[in-house]
Amino acid sequence: MTMLTILRVTAMAVTALAIVAPTPAWAQWLKAETDHFIIYGDESERAVRTYAEKVERFDFFLRTYYPIHVDHEIPKLEIYLADGRRDMLSAEPGIGASVGGFYSPNSSRIHAVVNTESQMGDHVIFHEYGHHFMFQMAGAAYPSWFVEGFAEYYATSDVRPDRIQFGRHSEGRMLMFVKQPVNSWAPMADVLKWRISDSGRYRAGDYYAQAWGLTHYFMSTPERTQMLGQYLAAVAGGEDSVVAMQAATGRTPEQLQTDMRLYLAGSIQYHTPQIEIPTPEVEVTRLSRAESELAWLDLRLDREPVEVQPVEPREGETDRARARREEAMREDAEARAQLIQDALAAGERHRDERIGLLVKARGHRLEGRSQAGFEVLEPVLTADESDPVTLRLAAELLLDMAKAETDPAQATGHRREGVAYLARALDADPLDFRIYRALNDSRAGQPGYPSDNDISTLEVGAKLAPQSFDMRMRLGRAYMARGLYAEAIEIALPVANSPHGGSWARRAKTLIASAQTAMGQTVDPVEETPSEDAEPEATVAD
């Protein structure tokens, strides 16, 4: 689930107003850390602590029902608390006024942002954490409708210190069922395959609602839950979604549609599990003034891709649709230029602070001046430097320089120096998937790639960040190069099943088809899936 390209028309205006407006008194940000989360915000200590306890209790609840057995420590999810519309614009200039939050797993920082003033704030974070959590589950190659249905089913949870309720109504999704006649619902076969209708329209509202309703139907009794388990296992094993559903339930898609409709017309029961809810441990610390002032800018820099990808042609796309996408890219380019300008200016203002150096160095990297970025960091790159973020960024800048270098000897020198910094970064923070990604960058395209060690490096990175489509696809391509076709299919399936399709899903489906061909298997025709522009998975409106 990638961060959708959002209209950023207001971004320049917001920045211009900020330039002429008087500088407000700075608000100190707090950082609250629990076993599974790091919460940032300029809220009161009580508010930040209470929020941290709530999401940690939600995680405890999910792990009670879905135990995850891993042989490593699970990295913590960062959540940024946006205090209303102004903060949301600081997090993502131009974001829609109705957006209650978003989740970004495919950038240089896996994180979520939630609008604490939105009535849908809890729904947003529980929905998005449902996705984040699901990717940690064994296999995680669930069909698209269940990916969304699972997240929506638990998004309505009511989490309190003394009890948790789940399976509650989703008023927004129920509204679709009430307002629309039954014969206008998306066909169940389309929902099961999460595909665009024959008319070419992606019925986003229908699909979300029916995914939630179908999940609720199956979760309502032990017998139905058992059927769901049989169906999911069959789909994970490669069976067609519609065929597997009919085999597990004995019902055709049309009959299943009727069953779900009758269920939703009745009384939906929510559940209050009788479990003892522990009080989470929360450690609260304060950010410095510079860290507080640059918190949103720092986050946006991490989310901005280093390289801008060209517009990919889409089969059957009209000239008008392509023109709209190109216009969106032009707007993105303007916003990117403004972000770089802001980063360089902020870095200069805070040049005596580490966060200022990091922000300025990343600004230079985005403008394609990696050597200038490295020179910004050089004063702190002493022999005893141990900050993993600084070390990793220095390495990434050196790898950029190696890639652009025409002198092979110079390129090799930059690469070796970068790997040395990455080794130190790994010692400081072995749970940061971005270090393993940079190690992969240092090896990709080199003689003997991918070696056994290259595969191991990518496997660790993908285990630490199973939510990252980038890490999964890197590993999938490395598996393909080594003839490990079954492994490539397994790691890429969750990407291919992304409910919103888009470029990641298209690349994953292409990789899977290549692996199936190499294994002598019949390659199924690729179902057309919704575009990333259809309905932003990363956002939930209030």
Disulfide bonds with the S-S distance in Angstrom:
none
